[in-house]
Amino acid sequence: MSEFADEDLGATEGRDRATGSGARHGRRLSDKILVAFHHACDAQDLMVAEQLLKTLESMLTRRGVPPEQNRRRALESLVAAHERLWHLRHREK
């Protein structure tokens, strides 16, 4: 990504915040990190996947998820992600 693309992205995000538009922010950050984790796994980039998983775990344990049902779903997703990473590392060749 070029330097100009980064500036354009920041300007767009600033406009979204200023106008209150949620179009760019429809998903929670934790959901976006989980999607990125799965992309890293699909690309076999296990080091990046592990770092994303650590970041996600840190977010969920640091501030938690207020509603009980969402917390359970978030923790189930976290466990499933750990399992996927473990299976990718330990699959038979």
Secondary structure, DSSP 8 states (H G I E B T S, - for coil): --HHHHHHHHHHHHHHHHHT--GGG-S-HHHHHHHHHHHHHHTT-HHHHHHHHHHHHHHHHHH--SSHHHHHHHHHHHHHHHHHHHHHHH---
